[in-house]
Every structure is written in C-alpha cells, then in structure tokens.
Amino acid sequence: ITGIILKGIENSKMMERWPRSLQEDTSLFLHRVLFAEWPVFNETSTGCRRALSLQIQRNGFTPGDYIAHKDDCVDCVYFLVRGHVKIKINGNLIGILGKGDTFGEKWWPTTVTGKA
C-alpha cells in the first residue's frame, strides 16, 4: 500500500524530507474527510489525529478487485469514503458495504487476530 498517488508522485515519498510537523499538517488536511465523517474520531485530540494521519494510507480499487479473501489475516481497518464493496461467499452476494462503513481488523483489544 503506497498512499495517495498524485500524477505519479506518492505523497509519502514526496513528504519524507519535510519536517515532521509539516508532514502531519499535510496528512491531516488530506484525511480531513475521514476524520470529520467517522464518529470514532470525534473524541480524539488534534494531536492524536495528527499522529494517526501519518499512518493512514489511501487506496483505490476497481470493480472485480479482491481486497481480502475469507480467512485472510487482516491487520488494518478499511474506511469506505466513497463507492461500495460487495461481500461474496462462494460466489453468492451476502452484503454490500457503502460510504461510511468499515471492515477489517477489529478496533478493540482482542486476543484473536482479525480475519476477513
């Protein structure tokens, strides 16, 4: 996962020589929709959002792409900012996730590794 790509330039590569505070400010701006629209971030401090913003990676998927297969070990959380994701088991559609939905690793402490 490489981050946001703008005209062939990865933001993470472009910003790596910038001072950390400028990287955080830029990343916070780039991910402002995520922080504004998901309730889980309502209680976080600006400092927490700044630190998290550097860890977030944006991805785009095309129709037919597989994000995770059943029983894959998943170590991240996906936030759907736009579009939709179809969930299929054995080729049968069992659900559709849309804007505002999340999937992937559980957000709370657990002894079990997340599975797709």
GIJO-V378612 format. One line per field, one symbol per residue. burial: # if it has 16 or more other ideal C-beta (glycine too) atoms within 10 Angstrom, else .. A space follows every 50 residues. Layout:
burial: ???
This chain:
burial: ..##......##..#.......##.###.##..##.............## .###.#...........#.....#...##.....#............... ..###........#..
